[in-house]
Amino acid sequence: MNSENGALVEFYTEAVQNNFKSKQEGRPIYEDRTFVRIQTPGDTRTTINRPATEQDKARFPKSWHAFQEGLSEVTEGTPLAQWPAVSASQVKELQHVHVRTVDQLAALSDASIQKMGPGYQQLRQSARHWLEHAKGDADQTRLQHENDELRDEVAMLKEQLAAANAQIESLSEPADEPAKRGPGRPRKDPETAEV
């Protein structure tokens, strides 16, 4: 089941007998139909299981796309098994009520938490706190990454500016050419002058 819009959703295909065609052919005729199973995380008693409608496809686009692509489960968030604050037994208990990620645990309703027993309200609060802290860290990491990129860009621009300045200086320096003579007649060289 996929977690989407606060629900666990699964689209699936099931063979359903077509009574009209079965009567016409005199034998059972089946056709594939698409169904949807919708469940609230933390609640194992309430499951909606019915033929899928266009509304369902629009409401749960990620799950519908995963179904069309043949993907079994697309879960967004941090898996509970990767979160150090939860024990292995708690992971199994939460998976039993279809809670597979820290994000799903943090989003559980008060009614669902009360059904789960003592200690889970505190665990939900820890999940919420951990996600808020992680979001702050993510913002800080993103800003640090942007800062590093800007530093690299400034360093590259400084190098380009230094290269351009060096090229300009090399073009403006006079070349080793003989000195140009001024106006008028050239002076007589005393060594070559006739006496």
ZADO-567992 format. One line per 5 residues: number of its first residue (from 1); for each residue x, y, z of N, C-alpha, C. Coordinates in Angstrom, 3 decimals, m for minus. Layout:
// residues N
NUM = X,Y,Z,X,Y,Z,X,Y,Z  ...;
// end
This chain:
// residues 195
1 = 0.840,m1.184,0.000,0.000,0.000,0.000,0.877,1.237,0.000  0.445,2.235,m0.711,1.173,3.492,m0.815,0.565,4.517,0.126  1.400,5.361,0.675,0.932,6.431,1.544,0.760,7.685,0.708  m0.472,8.214,0.688,m0.745,9.399,m0.119,m1.965,10.118,0.430  m1.857,11.429,0.558,m2.956,12.270,1.051,m3.525,11.767,2.376;
6 = m2.668,11.330,3.267,m3.090,10.894,4.591,m3.746,9.531,4.636  m3.666,8.775,3.571,m4.286,7.442,3.538,m3.307,6.444,2.940  m3.570,5.188,3.219,m2.834,4.110,2.575,m3.689,3.633,1.411  m3.137,3.631,0.227,m3.909,3.380,m0.984,m3.258,2.286,m1.804  m4.101,1.441,m2.368,m3.607,0.400,m3.261,m4.629,0.192,m4.373;
11 = m4.181,0.355,m5.601,m4.993,m0.004,m6.761,m4.604,m1.418,m7.150  m5.560,m2.229,m7.520,m5.262,m3.597,m7.922,m6.317,m4.074,m8.919  m5.969,m5.114,m9.644,m6.862,m5.688,m10.647,m7.404,m7.006,m10.115  m8.694,m7.211,m10.339,m9.314,m8.455,m9.904,m10.253,m8.948,m10.999  m10.294,m10.251,m11.173,m11.199,m10.845,m12.163,m12.606,m10.898,m11.567;
16 = m13.562,m10.338,m12.298,m14.949,m10.290,m11.827,m15.818,m10.966,m12.885  m16.723,m11.781,m12.416,m17.598,m12.483,m13.360,m18.612,m11.503,m13.957  m18.726,m11.553,m15.301,m19.720,m10.753,m16.014,m20.949,m11.641,m16.203  m21.966,m11.392,m15.378,m23.156,m12.248,m15.375,m23.898,m12.218,m16.718  m23.988,m11.062,m17.350,m24.701,m10.939,m18.611,m24.033,m11.789,m19.700;
21 = m22.717,m11.629,m19.847,m21.989,m12.402,m20.853,m21.964,m13.882,m20.500  m21.900,m14.197,m19.211,m21.905,m15.597,m18.784,m23.209,m16.275,m19.193  m24.342,m15.603,m19.050,m25.636,m16.165,m19.446,m25.697,m16.356,m20.951  m25.162,m15.391,m21.699,m25.179,m15.483,m23.160,m24.331,m16.660,m23.649  m23.173,m16.851,m23.045,m22.244,m17.882,m23.499,m22.523,m19.247,m22.871;
26 = m23.253,m19.255,m21.784,m23.535,m20.509,m21.115,m22.353,m21.041,m20.316  m21.418,m20.208,m20.033,m20.247,m20.562,m19.229,m19.790,m19.304,m18.492  m18.994,m19.450,m17.445,m18.548,m18.262,m16.705,m17.578,m17.420,m17.548  m17.896,m16.156,m17.677,m17.033,m15.197,m18.381,m16.571,m14.161,m17.355  m15.261,m13.990,m17.277,m14.682,m13.036,m16.328,m13.998,m11.905,m17.087;
31 = m13.941,m10.764,m16.446,m13.202,m9.631,m17.001,m12.445,m8.944,m15.875  m11.304,m8.385,m16.242,m10.477,m7.685,m15.252,m11.074,m6.313,m14.965  m11.130,m5.980,m13.687,m11.596,m4.654,m13.275,m10.593,m4.104,m12.263  m10.474,m2.801,m12.264,m9.552,m2.145,m11.345,m10.300,m1.736,m10.080  m9.722,m2.109,m8.947,m10.293,m1.778,m7.650,m9.314,m0.900,m6.876;
36 = m9.819,m0.266,m5.825,m8.979,0.527,m4.941,m9.253,0.104,m3.502  m8.171,0.035,m2.728,m8.277,m0.263,m1.302,m7.704,0.957,m0.577  m8.523,1.562,0.288,m8.112,2.767,1.009,m8.227,2.484,2.504  m7.158,2.809,3.220,m7.146,2.564,4.659,m6.453,3.724,5.361  m6.895,4.025,6.571,m6.267,5.070,7.379,m5.127,4.441,8.172;
41 = m3.927,5.038,8.134,m2.830,4.486,8.926,m3.216,4.430,10.404  m2.918,3.328,11.042,m3.223,3.166,12.449,m4.585,2.562,12.714  m5.405,2.391,11.686,m6.750,1.838,11.850,m6.879,0.596,10.980  m6.902,m0.567,11.610,m6.983,m1.815,10.841,m8.420,m2.247,10.603  m9.376,m1.593,11.240,m10.770,m2.025,11.128,m11.510,m1.398,9.960;
46 = m11.129,m0.196,9.583,m11.851,0.505,8.530,m11.053,0.441,7.235  m11.553,m0.297,6.285,m10.926,m0.396,4.973,m11.996,m0.214,3.916  m11.755,0.719,3.008,m12.655,0.914,1.873,m12.100,0.080,0.738  m12.924,m0.774,0.181,m12.500,m1.667,m0.884,m13.607,m1.677,m1.930  m13.361,m1.022,m3.088,m14.417,m0.877,m4.086,m13.804,m0.680,m5.467;
51 = m14.640,m0.756,m6.515,m14.125,m0.469,m7.856,m13.565,0.960,m7.908  m12.453,1.123,m8.585,m11.804,2.431,m8.671,m12.583,3.356,m9.590  m12.673,4.603,m9.193,m13.364,5.625,m9.990,m12.329,6.622,m10.515  m12.767,7.467,m11.398,m11.885,8.519,m11.911,m11.498,9.475,m10.782  m12.409,9.660,m9.827,m12.113,10.500,m8.665,m10.954,9.917,m7.860;
56 = m10.959,8.597,m7.686,m9.872,7.944,m6.958,m8.541,8.151,m7.674  m8.566,8.029,m8.980,m7.339,8.190,m9.770,m6.806,9.617,m9.656  m7.732,10.599,m9.601,m7.321,11.994,m9.469,m6.872,12.310,m8.036  m7.498,11.691,m7.055,m7.171,11.953,m5.651,m5.838,11.336,m5.252  m5.516,10.199,m5.848,m4.279,9.480,m5.512,m3.431,9.263,m6.769;
61 = m2.923,10.345,m7.372,m2.204,10.206,m8.647,m0.917,9.392,m8.556  m0.179,9.500,m7.455,1.072,8.736,m7.335,0.781,7.239,m7.288  m0.222,6.866,m6.507,m0.572,5.452,m6.390,m1.109,4.921,m7.709  m1.899,5.735,m8.409,m2.442,5.317,m9.695,m1.313,5.131,m10.704  m0.380,6.061,m10.705,0.762,5.962,m11.618,1.595,4.712,m11.298;
66 = 1.815,4.454,m10.008,2.581,3.267,m9.607,1.864,1.999,m10.067  0.549,1.968,m9.949,m0.234,0.813,m10.391,m0.085,0.625,m11.900  m0.170,1.724,m12.650,m0.047,1.638,m14.110,1.346,1.170,m14.525  2.353,1.549,m13.765,3.726,1.177,m14.089,4.093,m0.211,m13.559  3.194,m0.803,m12.791,3.458,m2.132,m12.256,4.315,m2.128,m11.005;
71 = 4.445,m0.975,m10.368,5.225,m0.886,m9.142,4.356,m1.316,m7.970  4.932,m2.058,m7.063,4.118,m2.589,m5.971,3.857,m1.558,m4.884  4.901,m0.955,m4.357,4.689,m0.022,m3.250,5.651,1.143,m3.366  5.104,2.331,m3.282,5.906,3.538,m3.310,5.641,4.262,m2.000  6.601,4.219,m1.102,6.425,4.847,0.198,7.367,6.027,0.301;
76 = 6.820,7.175,0.655,7.643,8.363,0.830,7.863,8.583,2.312  9.063,8.953,2.655,9.385,9.226,4.040,10.509,8.331,4.521  10.859,8.512,5.779,11.924,7.728,6.387,11.346,6.430,6.938  11.827,5.285,6.476,11.316,4.017,7.003,11.553,3.924,8.508  10.584,3.354,9.209,10.697,3.226,10.666,11.958,2.474,11.073;
81 = 12.328,1.459,10.304,13.510,0.660,10.638,14.791,1.502,10.602  14.780,2.623,9.893,15.956,3.490,9.794,15.979,4.569,10.872  14.938,4.631,11.682,14.831,5.655,12.727,15.313,5.066,14.040  16.360,5.616,14.656,16.926,5.003,15.858,16.038,5.080,17.105  15.025,5.911,17.118,14.193,6.085,18.323,13.171,4.974,18.520;
86 = 13.040,4.080,17.567,12.013,3.041,17.645,12.685,1.671,17.716  12.105,0.793,18.543,12.669,m0.550,18.693,12.162,m1.464,17.576  12.797,m2.604,17.428,12.400,m3.555,16.381,10.978,m4.059,16.614  10.608,m4.267,17.891,9.245,m4.736,18.172,8.211,m3.660,17.854  8.559,m2.405,18.114,7.640,m1.311,17.780,7.477,m1.187,16.269;
91 = 8.565,m1.407,15.537,8.478,m1.368,14.070,7.468,m2.403,13.597  7.551,m3.607,14.134,6.619,m4.675,13.725,5.183,m4.338,14.114  4.988,m3.811,15.314,3.644,m3.437,15.754,3.065,m2.342,14.861  3.885,m1.372,14.527,3.419,m0.281,13.669,3.141,m0.780,12.253  3.949,m1.696,11.754,3.694,m2.248,10.423,2.385,m3.021,10.391;
96 = 2.025,m3.631,11.521,0.758,m4.365,11.600,m0.436,m3.429,11.376  m0.302,m2.178,11.810,m1.388,m1.205,11.609,m1.078,m0.307,10.402  m0.217,m0.800,9.509,0.100,m0.156,8.228,0.810,1.185,8.374  1.613,1.329,9.408,2.448,2.517,9.579,3.865,2.074,9.282  4.427,2.578,8.175,5.737,2.112,7.735,6.822,3.181,7.786;
101 = 6.430,4.460,7.925,7.423,5.528,7.930,7.245,6.425,9.146  8.300,7.165,9.464,8.241,8.133,10.560,7.193,9.191,10.232  7.087,9.546,8.973,6.122,10.555,8.537,4.690,10.097,8.807  4.405,8.832,8.526,3.068,8.297,8.782,2.782,8.264,10.279  3.784,7.898,11.085,3.611,7.866,12.528,3.300,9.262,13.059;
106 = 4.027,10.262,12.585,3.807,11.635,13.039,2.423,12.139,12.659  1.857,11.621,11.568,0.559,12.092,11.082,m0.630,11.319,11.654  m0.372,10.322,12.506,m1.482,9.530,13.059,m2.412,10.400,13.895  m3.683,10.097,13.812,m4.684,10.837,14.593,m4.645,10.403,16.049  m5.241,11.227,16.922,m5.308,10.896,18.346,m6.073,9.591,18.561;
111 = m7.153,9.394,17.813,m7.956,8.174,17.969,m7.137,6.939,17.625  m6.354,7.007,16.573,m5.518,5.865,16.180,m4.448,5.588,17.225  m3.850,6.634,17.763,m2.802,6.481,18.778,m3.376,5.853,20.044  m4.568,6.273,20.448,m5.177,5.718,21.661,m5.455,4.232,21.514  m5.838,3.795,20.325,m6.099,2.379,20.086,m4.831,1.540,20.184;
116 = m3.691,2.164,19.919,m2.439,1.422,19.866,m1.869,1.124,21.251  m2.274,1.874,22.236,m1.815,1.565,23.583,m0.837,2.574,24.133  m0.363,2.303,25.374,0.525,3.251,26.046,1.882,3.351,25.349  2.446,4.537,25.434,3.776,4.769,24.880,3.777,5.276,23.445  2.709,5.033,22.705,2.712,5.434,21.298,2.445,6.922,21.111;
121 = 1.758,7.538,22.080,1.543,8.984,21.976,2.892,9.702,22.100  3.713,9.247,23.045,5.044,9.819,23.208,5.902,9.545,21.977  5.771,8.350,21.409,6.532,8.008,20.211,6.117,8.884,19.030  4.805,9.137,18.917,4.324,10.035,17.855,4.898,11.434,18.043  4.924,11.911,19.290,5.480,13.241,19.570,6.963,13.281,19.230;
126 = 7.674,12.204,19.535,9.101,12.125,19.181,9.286,12.164,17.666  8.402,11.485,16.948,8.473,11.487,15.482,8.246,12.891,14.941  7.271,13.593,15.499,7.005,14.970,15.049,8.199,15.878,15.317  8.753,15.753,16.515,9.910,16.568,16.876,11.107,16.246,15.967  11.337,14.962,15.716,12.451,14.542,14.867,12.299,15.094,13.450;
131 = 11.067,15.054,12.916,10.828,15.568,11.561,11.037,17.081,11.491  10.581,17.807,12.527,10.799,19.261,12.549,12.284,19.575,12.597  13.008,18.839,13.445,14.447,19.047,13.562,15.148,18.714,12.249  14.737,17.611,11.621,15.331,17.205,10.346,15.056,18.246,9.266  13.853,18.843,9.305,13.525,19.876,8.312,14.438,21.077,8.498;
136 = 14.680,21.461,9.756,15.605,22.562,10.038,17.000,22.248,9.542  17.437,21.002,9.771,18.755,20.582,9.280,18.801,20.607,7.760  17.698,20.213,7.130,17.647,20.205,5.666,17.772,21.629,5.128  17.086,22.577,5.773,17.183,23.972,5.345,18.609,24.479,5.518  19.216,24.133,6.644,20.587,24.566,6.899,21.545,23.937,5.890;
141 = 21.355,22.673,5.595,22.201,21.986,4.616,22.038,22.598,3.234  20.785,22.908,2.866,20.525,23.529,1.570,21.217,24.889,1.483  21.111,25.703,2.555,21.755,27.016,2.562,23.275,26.889,2.489  23.837,25.909,3.204,25.270,25.691,3.160,25.715,25.299,1.751  24.916,24.444,1.107,25.226,24.019,m0.264,25.187,25.219,m1.215;
146 = 24.158,26.064,m1.087,24.066,27.262,m1.929,25.255,28.184,m1.679  25.636,28.332,m0.405,26.772,29.175,m0.048,28.054,28.652,m0.683  28.263,27.335,m0.631,29.447,26.736,m1.245,29.463,26.953,m2.758  28.306,26.817,m3.397,28.223,27.043,m4.837,28.566,28.493,m5.188  28.048,29.437,m4.391,28.339,30.852,m4.641,29.829,31.147,m4.443;
151 = 30.448,30.553,m3.435,31.894,30.746,m3.228,32.686,30.227,m4.420  32.321,29.049,m4.909,33.008,28.489,m6.074,32.846,29.399,m7.285  31.640,29.933,m7.456,31.376,30.809,m8.602,32.172,32.104,m8.492  32.254,32.684,m7.289,33.036,33.909,m7.085,34.515,33.635,m7.355  35.029,32.505,m6.881,36.439,32.172,m7.121,36.714,32.024,m8.616;
156 = 35.784,31.381,m9.339,35.951,31.213,m10.774,35.920,32.576,m11.489  35.014,33.448,m11.062,34.933,34.780,m11.672,36.192,35.600,m11.392  36.757,35.456,m10.187,38.008,36.160,m9.875,39.143,35.692,m10.778  39.209,34.374,m11.009,40.237,33.830,m11.897,40.061,34.369,m13.316  38.826,34.405,m13.787,38.556,34.919,m15.132,38.919,36.396,m15.229;
161 = 38.613,37.174,m14.184,38.935,38.602,m14.180,40.444,38.820,m14.176  41.165,38.027,m13.396,42.626,38.149,m13.364,43.221,37.817,m14.729  42.696,36.780,m15.385,43.191,36.405,m16.714,42.894,37.509,m17.732  41.719,38.099,m17.642,41.350,39.181,m18.571,42.231,40.404,m18.339  42.492,40.750,m17.078,43.369,41.891,m16.770,44.784,41.646,m17.283;
166 = 45.277,40.431,m17.145,46.623,40.106,m17.632,46.678,40.243,m19.149  45.619,39.828,m19.812,45.578,39.937,m21.277,45.535,41.406,m21.703  44.776,42.222,m21.000,44.698,43.655,m21.320,46.046,44.319,m21.117  46.742,43.996,m20.037,48.059,44.578,m19.777,49.062,44.174,m20.853  49.000,42.934,m21.308,49.954,42.495,m22.330,49.702,43.209,m23.652;
171 = 48.470,43.579,m23.925,48.159,44.294,m25.157,48.539,45.770,m25.075  48.530,46.353,m23.895,48.804,47.791,m23.765,50.287,48.103,m23.580  51.133,47.120,m23.293,52.573,47.356,m23.139,53.186,47.614,m24.514  54.137,48.603,m24.616,54.776,48.869,m25.922,55.710,47.725,m26.301  55.722,47.441,m27.564,56.602,46.387,m28.061,58.003,46.949,m28.223;
176 = 58.994,46.110,m28.321,60.377,46.561,m28.488,60.576,47.017,m29.930  60.201,48.254,m30.189,60.352,48.834,m31.528,61.407,49.934,m31.450  62.054,50.224,m32.606,63.018,51.339,m32.562,62.293,52.647,m32.261  63.017,53.518,m31.599,62.399,54.792,m31.209,62.056,55.588,m32.446  60.921,56.214,m32.440,60.504,57.029,m33.578,61.236,58.367,m33.497;
181 = 61.611,58.855,m34.653,62.286,60.140,m34.644,61.274,61.259,m34.628  61.673,62.343,m34.120,60.794,63.493,m33.998,60.758,64.289,m35.301  60.100,65.388,m35.298,60.003,66.214,m36.518,61.345,66.895,m36.834  61.521,67.229,m38.054,62.744,67.922,m38.477,63.795,66.961,m38.974  64.981,67.558,m39.213,66.075,66.767,m39.731,66.720,65.963,m38.633;
186 = 67.193,64.824,m39.022,67.877,64.029,m37.989,69.212,64.675,m37.627  69.620,64.477,m36.420,70.887,65.001,m35.954,72.021,64.226,m36.606  73.100,64.912,m36.707,74.278,64.265,m37.262,74.974,63.504,m36.158  75.314,62.310,m36.521,76.046,61.493,m35.564,77.496,61.945,m35.617  78.085,62.380,m34.515,79.438,62.895,m34.538,80.466,61.881,m34.997;
191 = 80.280,60.645,m34.803,81.252,59.649,m35.197,81.247,59.436,m36.687  80.103,59.569,m37.292,80.017,59.330,m38.715,80.100,60.614,m39.516  80.119,61.751,m38.855,80.134,63.040,m39.569,81.542,63.263,m40.176  81.558,63.857,m41.341,82.830,64.142,m42.006,83.386,65.470,m41.487  84.668,65.512,m41.372,85.304,66.694,m40.861,85.916,67.509,m41.957;
// end
